[in-house]
Amino acid sequence: MISNLLILLSQIGVILLLARLVSWGLRTLHQPQVMGEIVAGILLGPSLLGWLAPNASMALFSPDSLGPLNALGQAGVLLFMFLVGLKLDLANVWARGRPVLMIAHASIAVPLILGAGLALCLYPSLSDTGVTPTVFALFTGVAMGVTALPVLARILEESQLSGTPIGTVTLASAALKDVTVWCLLAGVIALNTHTAVLGELVLTLVATGLFVFVMLGPVRRTFYLLEVRYRRRGRLTDDMLALMLLAMVGSAWITEWLGVHALFGAFLAGVALPKDSDLVSDVSAKLDGVTTAILLPIFFASTGLRTSFGLIHGTELWFYFGLILLVAVVGMWGGTTLAARFAGMSWVESTTIGILMNTRGLMEIVILNIGREMGIISSTMFAMMVLMTLATTFMTMPLLRWCRPYQIRQPATPQHELADSVKKA
């Protein structure tokens, strides 16, 4: 009899090996590493391994053995959301001004409206039992408005757009949008949890709002003492790191208890921490490696083990998927492009920003998992949305290489020059 530890170690070994191999293969197609990790996770599930070798799949990934694997994956996502919040400096986002505000909000509003409208049409066929049309539509709309900030940053670096005016505006817009999307998602989750009792819903929303205020107000100011101590010591100590992780766990526990999901709390804790560049770099150096190289591939694998593209069968379901993909691309790319153009940018710059903001990747997978865990979307809808995520993320680099002109790959101009060019355009 194989021990549980040996099974878990075998699962981790297979996941990490396949993730690296697929990532290496997709890198030749100019795809970011996270694409290979997502695809590897799906290949280990019923979509391929369970279909080609069901006995091997059952022996390695039997349902009874997935508990520890799922727990590791959830821990990885909590750490990832904490790091996303930690690297997000709201002061820098607000400093980018009018174009960022317009692009960020349009890239949420247009996909949300179009996605919610489509979801109402798909509700009778693709909703999960027990979820209301309102919750199903709002969740689908919010999910379609996601941009994967870490994947976007990687793409900007690989395409030599990092640090350029257009890259700076795009990254700031995506960062602001991340905050808004998670706030909207918290509201949708609260609505789903307390949909039958209006008083409980209002109480949850008020309590969540107060918690956000406390975290970004008094708690954030208190954390500056940590920054002072860091500067005095000149390095990140284990006690400091433990305190930060304790803040993450506590914040995640409170938001889970409030009914808006632990991931929101982990993200909020990261946002509330000091933004000293050296401190952020040191924390990232401690946590990034184990999170991105080990825990996130495990999360993708646990997601892939529950994802079956075989559920999308027949002309009708593939037609629905086509509609989902079309609305997702038109809503995000089209809405963002028009907003950027209205903000004063050229059509080439606006189109490039629209292509970049259409990158969904990891953030979309995280949100979709929340929706399925809470019974908001069915397994079939989940599979369609995951496939849409893969398609929109995959198309980013080819479209960018086709669209991107030489002049926007130039080194960044000072912020005042960027502002002047936006005003003159």
C-alpha positions as CSV (number, residue, x, y, z in Angstrom):
1,M,0.0,0.0,0.0
2,I,1.5,3.3,-1.1
3,S,1.5,5.9,1.7
4,N,-0.4,9.3,1.3
5,L,2.9,11.1,1.4
6,L,4.3,9.1,-1.5
7,I,1.2,9.8,-3.6
8,L,1.4,13.5,-2.9
9,L,5.1,13.6,-3.8
10,S,4.4,11.7,-7.0
11,Q,1.6,14.1,-7.9
12,I,3.8,17.1,-7.2
13,G,6.7,15.6,-9.3
14,V,4.5,14.9,-12.3
15,I,2.8,18.4,-12.1
16,L,6.1,20.3,-11.9
17,L,7.8,18.2,-14.7
18,L,4.9,18.6,-17.1
19,A,4.4,22.3,-16.3
20,R,8.1,23.0,-17.2
21,L,7.9,20.9,-20.4
22,V,4.7,22.6,-21.6
23,S,6.0,26.0,-20.6
24,W,9.2,25.4,-22.5
25,G,7.3,24.3,-25.6
26,L,4.9,27.3,-25.5
27,R,7.8,29.7,-25.0
28,T,8.8,29.0,-28.6
29,L,5.4,30.5,-29.5
30,H,6.2,33.6,-27.5
31,Q,3.7,32.6,-24.7
32,P,4.3,33.5,-21.1
33,Q,5.2,30.7,-18.6
34,V,1.9,30.8,-16.9
35,M,0.2,29.7,-20.1
36,G,2.2,26.5,-20.0
37,E,1.3,25.9,-16.4
38,I,-2.4,26.3,-17.0
39,V,-2.3,24.0,-20.1
40,A,-0.3,21.4,-18.2
41,G,-2.9,21.4,-15.4
42,I,-5.6,20.8,-17.9
43,L,-3.7,18.1,-19.7
44,L,-3.5,16.1,-16.4
45,G,-7.3,16.2,-16.0
46,P,-10.2,14.4,-17.7
47,S,-9.7,16.5,-20.8
48,L,-6.6,14.4,-21.8
49,L,-5.0,12.1,-19.3
50,G,-8.4,10.9,-17.9
51,W,-9.5,10.3,-21.4
52,L,-6.4,8.6,-22.8
53,A,-5.4,6.7,-19.8
54,P,-8.2,6.6,-17.2
55,N,-6.5,3.9,-15.1
56,A,-3.3,5.8,-14.8
57,S,-5.2,9.0,-14.0
58,M,-7.2,7.2,-11.3
59,A,-4.1,5.7,-9.8
60,L,-2.2,9.0,-9.6
61,F,-5.0,11.4,-9.1
62,S,-7.8,9.5,-7.4
63,P,-10.5,11.7,-5.8
64,D,-9.6,10.5,-2.3
65,S,-6.0,11.6,-2.7
66,L,-6.7,15.2,-3.9
67,G,-7.3,16.8,-0.5
68,P,-3.6,17.7,0.3
69,L,-3.0,18.7,-3.3
70,N,-6.0,21.1,-3.3
71,A,-4.9,22.6,0.1
72,L,-1.4,23.3,-1.3
73,G,-3.0,24.9,-4.4
74,Q,-5.2,27.1,-2.3
75,A,-2.3,28.2,-0.1
76,G,-0.4,29.1,-3.3
77,V,-3.3,31.3,-4.6
78,L,-3.5,33.1,-1.2
79,L,0.2,33.9,-1.3
80,F,-0.1,34.9,-5.0
81,M,-3.0,37.3,-4.3
82,F,-1.0,38.7,-1.3
83,L,2.0,39.4,-3.5
84,V,-0.2,41.0,-6.2
85,G,-1.6,43.4,-3.5
86,L,1.9,44.0,-2.1
87,K,3.3,45.0,-5.5
88,L,0.3,47.3,-6.2
89,D,1.0,50.9,-5.2
90,L,-2.2,52.9,-5.4
91,A,-0.4,56.2,-5.2
92,N,1.4,55.4,-8.5
93,V,-1.8,54.3,-10.1
94,W,-3.6,57.6,-9.2
95,A,-0.6,59.6,-10.4
96,R,-1.2,58.4,-14.0
97,G,-4.3,60.6,-14.2
98,R,-7.2,60.7,-16.6
99,P,-6.2,58.1,-19.2
100,V,-5.8,55.4,-16.5
101,L,-9.1,56.2,-14.9
102,M,-10.9,56.1,-18.2
103,I,-9.2,53.0,-19.5
104,A,-9.6,51.1,-16.2
105,H,-13.3,51.7,-15.8
106,A,-14.2,51.3,-19.4
107,S,-12.4,47.9,-19.5
108,I,-14.6,46.8,-16.7
109,A,-17.9,48.4,-17.6
110,V,-18.2,47.3,-21.2
111,P,-17.3,43.6,-20.7
112,L,-19.5,43.6,-17.5
113,I,-22.5,44.9,-19.4
114,L,-22.1,42.7,-22.4
115,G,-21.2,39.7,-20.4
116,A,-24.1,40.1,-18.0
117,G,-26.5,40.5,-21.0
118,L,-25.2,37.3,-22.6
119,A,-25.3,35.4,-19.3
120,L,-29.0,36.2,-18.9
121,C,-29.6,34.5,-22.3
122,L,-27.4,31.5,-21.3
123,Y,-28.9,31.2,-17.8
124,P,-31.5,28.5,-18.6
125,S,-28.8,26.2,-20.3
126,L,-25.6,26.9,-18.4
127,S,-26.4,28.0,-14.9
128,D,-25.9,25.9,-11.8
129,T,-28.9,24.8,-9.7
130,G,-29.9,27.2,-7.0
131,V,-28.2,30.4,-8.4
132,T,-30.4,33.4,-9.3
133,P,-30.2,34.9,-12.8
134,T,-28.9,38.2,-11.2
135,V,-26.0,36.5,-9.5
136,F,-25.1,34.4,-12.5
137,A,-25.2,37.4,-14.8
138,L,-23.2,39.7,-12.5
139,F,-20.5,37.0,-11.8
140,T,-20.1,36.3,-15.6
141,G,-19.9,40.0,-16.4
142,V,-17.2,40.6,-13.7
143,A,-15.3,37.5,-14.8
144,M,-15.2,38.8,-18.4
145,G,-13.8,42.1,-17.2
146,V,-10.6,40.6,-15.7
147,T,-7.1,41.4,-16.8
148,A,-4.2,39.3,-15.4
149,L,-1.9,41.9,-14.0
150,P,1.2,39.5,-13.4
151,V,0.8,38.0,-16.9
152,L,0.4,41.4,-18.4
153,A,3.6,42.6,-16.7
154,R,5.5,39.5,-18.1
155,I,4.2,40.2,-21.6
156,L,5.2,43.9,-21.4
157,E,8.8,42.8,-20.5
158,E,9.0,40.2,-23.2
159,S,7.6,42.6,-25.8
160,Q,10.0,45.5,-24.8
161,L,7.1,47.6,-23.8
162,S,7.9,47.7,-20.1
163,G,8.8,51.2,-19.0
164,T,7.4,52.8,-22.2
165,P,4.6,55.4,-21.9
166,I,2.1,53.0,-23.3
167,G,3.3,50.1,-21.1
168,T,3.1,52.4,-18.0
169,V,-0.4,53.5,-18.7
170,T,-1.6,49.9,-19.5
171,L,0.0,48.5,-16.3
172,A,-1.5,51.3,-14.1
173,S,-4.9,50.8,-15.7
174,A,-4.8,47.0,-15.1
175,A,-3.7,47.6,-11.5
176,L,-6.6,50.0,-10.8
177,K,-9.0,47.6,-12.5
178,D,-7.8,44.7,-10.3
179,V,-8.8,46.6,-7.2
180,T,-12.2,47.4,-8.7
181,V,-12.8,43.9,-9.9
182,W,-12.1,42.3,-6.5
183,C,-14.4,44.8,-4.8
184,L,-17.2,44.0,-7.3
185,L,-16.6,40.3,-6.9
186,A,-16.9,40.6,-3.1
187,G,-20.3,42.2,-3.7
188,V,-21.4,39.5,-6.0
189,I,-20.3,36.8,-3.6
190,A,-22.1,38.5,-0.7
191,L,-25.2,38.7,-2.9
192,N,-25.0,35.0,-3.7
193,T,-24.5,34.1,0.0
194,H,-27.3,36.2,1.3
195,T,-29.5,36.4,-1.7
196,A,-32.7,35.4,0.2
197,V,-32.2,37.8,3.2
198,L,-31.7,41.4,2.3
199,G,-30.7,42.4,5.8
200,E,-27.9,39.9,5.9
201,L,-26.6,41.1,2.5
202,V,-26.6,44.8,3.6
203,L,-24.9,43.8,6.8
204,T,-22.2,41.9,4.9
205,L,-21.6,44.7,2.5
206,V,-21.4,47.3,5.3
207,A,-19.1,45.1,7.4
208,T,-16.8,44.4,4.3
209,G,-16.7,48.2,3.6
210,L,-15.7,48.9,7.2
211,F,-13.0,46.3,7.1
212,V,-11.6,47.7,3.9
213,F,-11.6,51.2,5.5
214,V,-9.8,49.8,8.6
215,M,-7.2,47.9,6.5
216,L,-6.4,50.9,4.2
217,G,-6.6,53.4,7.0
218,P,-5.5,52.7,10.6
219,V,-3.9,49.3,9.8
220,R,-2.0,50.7,6.8
221,R,-0.6,53.5,9.0
222,T,0.4,51.1,11.7
223,F,2.3,49.0,9.1
224,Y,4.5,52.0,8.5
225,L,6.2,51.1,11.8
226,L,7.2,47.9,10.1
227,E,8.8,49.9,7.3
228,V,10.7,52.0,9.8
229,R,12.0,48.9,11.5
230,Y,13.0,47.5,8.2
231,R,15.0,50.6,7.3
232,R,16.8,50.5,10.7
233,R,17.7,46.9,10.4
234,G,18.6,47.2,6.7
235,R,17.2,43.8,5.9
236,L,14.0,41.7,6.1
237,T,14.1,39.5,9.2
238,D,12.1,36.3,9.7
239,D,10.0,38.0,12.4
240,M,9.0,40.8,9.9
241,L,8.1,38.2,7.2
242,A,6.1,36.2,9.8
243,L,4.2,39.3,10.8
244,M,3.3,40.1,7.2
245,L,2.1,36.5,6.6
246,L,0.1,36.6,9.9
247,A,-1.6,39.8,8.6
248,M,-2.4,38.0,5.4
249,V,-3.9,35.0,7.2
250,G,-5.9,37.2,9.6
251,S,-7.3,39.4,6.8
252,A,-8.1,36.3,4.7
253,W,-9.8,34.7,7.7
254,I,-12.0,37.8,8.3
255,T,-13.1,38.1,4.7
256,E,-13.9,34.4,4.5
257,W,-15.9,34.7,7.8
258,L,-17.7,37.8,6.4
259,G,-18.7,35.7,3.3
260,V,-16.7,37.4,0.6
261,H,-13.9,34.8,0.2
262,A,-10.4,34.6,1.7
263,L,-8.6,35.6,-1.5
264,F,-10.0,39.1,-1.2
265,G,-8.6,39.4,2.3
266,A,-5.2,38.2,1.2
267,F,-5.2,40.7,-1.6
268,L,-6.3,43.5,0.8
269,A,-3.5,42.7,3.2
270,G,-0.9,43.1,0.5
271,V,-2.4,46.4,-0.6
272,A,-2.3,47.7,3.0
273,L,1.4,46.9,3.6
274,P,4.2,49.5,3.0
275,K,5.4,50.1,-0.5
276,D,9.0,50.7,0.2
277,S,10.7,49.4,-3.0
278,D,13.4,47.5,-1.1
279,L,11.0,46.0,1.3
280,V,8.7,44.8,-1.5
281,S,11.6,43.4,-3.4
282,D,12.9,41.5,-0.4
283,V,9.4,40.0,0.4
284,S,9.0,39.0,-3.2
285,A,12.4,37.4,-3.3
286,K,11.4,35.3,-0.2
287,L,8.0,34.2,-1.5
288,D,7.9,34.5,-5.3
289,G,10.0,31.4,-6.1
290,V,8.1,28.9,-4.1
291,T,4.7,30.5,-5.0
292,T,5.2,30.6,-8.8
293,A,7.4,27.6,-9.3
294,I,5.7,25.1,-7.0
295,L,2.4,26.2,-5.5
296,L,0.7,27.8,-8.5
297,P,1.4,24.9,-10.9
298,I,-0.2,22.7,-8.2
299,F,-3.2,25.1,-8.2
300,F,-3.5,24.8,-12.0
301,A,-3.3,21.0,-11.8
302,S,-6.1,20.9,-9.1
303,T,-8.1,23.1,-11.4
304,G,-7.4,21.0,-14.5
305,L,-8.4,17.8,-12.6
306,R,-11.9,19.3,-12.3
307,T,-12.1,20.7,-15.8
308,S,-13.4,18.6,-18.7
309,F,-13.7,20.1,-22.1
310,G,-15.6,17.0,-23.0
311,L,-18.6,18.7,-21.4
312,I,-18.6,21.1,-24.3
313,H,-20.2,18.8,-26.9
314,G,-22.7,19.4,-29.6
315,T,-23.3,22.3,-32.0
316,E,-25.4,24.2,-29.4
317,L,-22.8,24.3,-26.7
318,W,-19.9,25.2,-29.1
319,F,-22.1,28.0,-30.4
320,Y,-22.5,29.2,-26.8
321,F,-18.8,29.1,-26.4
322,G,-18.3,31.1,-29.6
323,L,-20.6,33.7,-28.2
324,I,-18.7,33.8,-24.9
325,L,-15.4,34.2,-26.7
326,L,-16.8,36.9,-29.0
327,V,-18.3,38.9,-26.2
328,A,-15.2,38.6,-24.1
329,V,-12.9,39.9,-26.9
330,V,-15.2,42.6,-28.2
331,G,-16.1,43.8,-24.7
332,M,-12.5,44.0,-23.5
333,W,-10.5,44.9,-26.6
334,G,-13.2,47.1,-28.1
335,G,-14.2,48.9,-24.9
336,T,-10.6,49.5,-23.9
337,T,-9.6,50.7,-27.4
338,L,-12.4,53.2,-27.6
339,A,-11.7,54.5,-24.0
340,A,-8.0,55.0,-24.8
341,R,-8.8,56.8,-28.0
342,F,-11.3,59.0,-26.2
343,A,-8.6,59.8,-23.7
344,G,-6.5,61.2,-26.5
345,M,-4.2,58.4,-27.6
346,S,-3.7,57.4,-31.3
347,W,-5.5,54.5,-32.8
348,V,-2.4,52.4,-32.9
349,E,-1.7,53.1,-29.2
350,S,-5.3,52.5,-28.3
351,T,-5.5,49.2,-30.2
352,T,-2.3,48.0,-28.5
353,I,-3.7,48.8,-25.1
354,G,-6.9,46.9,-26.0
355,I,-4.9,43.9,-27.0
356,L,-2.9,44.0,-23.8
357,M,-5.9,44.4,-21.5
358,N,-7.5,41.4,-23.1
359,T,-5.0,39.2,-21.3
360,R,-6.8,37.2,-18.7
361,G,-4.6,34.3,-17.6
362,L,-4.3,33.4,-13.9
363,M,-6.6,36.0,-12.4
364,E,-9.5,34.7,-14.5
365,I,-8.8,31.1,-13.4
366,V,-8.8,32.2,-9.8
367,I,-12.1,33.9,-10.1
368,L,-13.7,31.1,-12.0
369,N,-12.7,28.7,-9.3
370,I,-14.4,30.8,-6.8
371,G,-17.6,30.8,-8.9
372,R,-17.6,27.1,-9.2
373,E,-16.8,26.4,-5.6
374,M,-19.7,28.6,-4.5
375,G,-22.1,27.0,-7.1
376,I,-22.5,30.2,-9.1
377,I,-21.5,28.6,-12.4
378,S,-21.9,25.0,-13.7
379,S,-19.1,22.7,-14.7
380,T,-19.9,23.2,-18.3
381,M,-19.9,27.0,-18.0
382,F,-16.6,26.7,-16.1
383,A,-15.1,24.7,-18.9
384,M,-16.2,27.3,-21.5
385,M,-14.9,30.2,-19.5
386,V,-11.5,28.4,-18.9
387,L,-11.3,27.8,-22.7
388,M,-12.1,31.4,-23.3
389,T,-9.3,32.4,-20.9
390,L,-6.8,30.2,-22.7
391,A,-7.8,31.7,-26.1
392,T,-7.7,35.3,-25.1
393,T,-4.4,34.9,-23.3
394,F,-2.8,32.9,-26.2
395,M,-3.9,35.5,-28.8
396,T,-2.2,38.4,-26.9
397,M,1.4,38.0,-28.1
398,P,0.6,37.2,-31.8
399,L,-1.7,40.1,-32.0
400,L,0.8,42.4,-30.3
401,R,3.6,41.3,-32.6
402,W,1.3,42.0,-35.6
403,C,0.0,45.4,-34.3
404,R,2.9,46.9,-32.4
405,P,4.7,49.7,-34.3
406,Y,8.3,50.5,-33.8
407,Q,7.8,53.9,-32.2
408,I,6.0,52.7,-29.1
409,R,8.9,50.4,-28.3
410,Q,11.1,53.4,-27.5
411,P,12.3,54.1,-24.0
412,A,9.9,55.7,-21.6
413,T,9.5,59.5,-21.6
414,P,9.1,61.5,-18.4
415,Q,5.7,61.6,-16.9
416,H,5.0,65.2,-17.8
417,E,5.9,64.6,-21.4
418,L,3.5,61.6,-21.5
419,A,0.8,63.8,-20.1
420,D,1.5,66.5,-22.7
421,S,1.4,64.0,-25.5
422,V,-1.9,62.7,-24.3
423,K,-3.4,66.2,-24.1
424,K,-2.2,67.1,-27.6
425,A,-3.4,63.9,-29.3
